[in-house]
Amino acid sequence: MINDVRKKKLKLWPVTYLSGSQGSESDIPYGYIWSPHLVPKPKDWGPKVDVVGFCFLDLASNYEPPESLLNLLKAGPKPIYIGFGSLPVQAPQ
């Protein structure tokens, strides 16, 4: 569905799950943030793509959320976060 809109309405190239890392002529390096011990870097990804491991942000160790956020979290069932990360494309225009 997304690619139909991209191709027909926006006149853009279709994208795939890993379109940024496979077959890209871009000079942009990519780093995927998961452990290579869990999922190693595929051999066909080339030198500009790497699996760099997990990141831990110690800077947030003393973070205190605003009271409005605490109230929201206390008011109902625990929220579920679904993220899509970022999807770089070759021709963003």
Secondary structure, 3 states (H helix, E strand, C coil): CHHHHHHHHCCCCCCCCCCCCCCCCCCCCEEECCCCCCCCCCHHHCCCEEECCCCCCHHHHHCCCCHHHHHHHHHCCCCCCCCCCCCCCCCCC
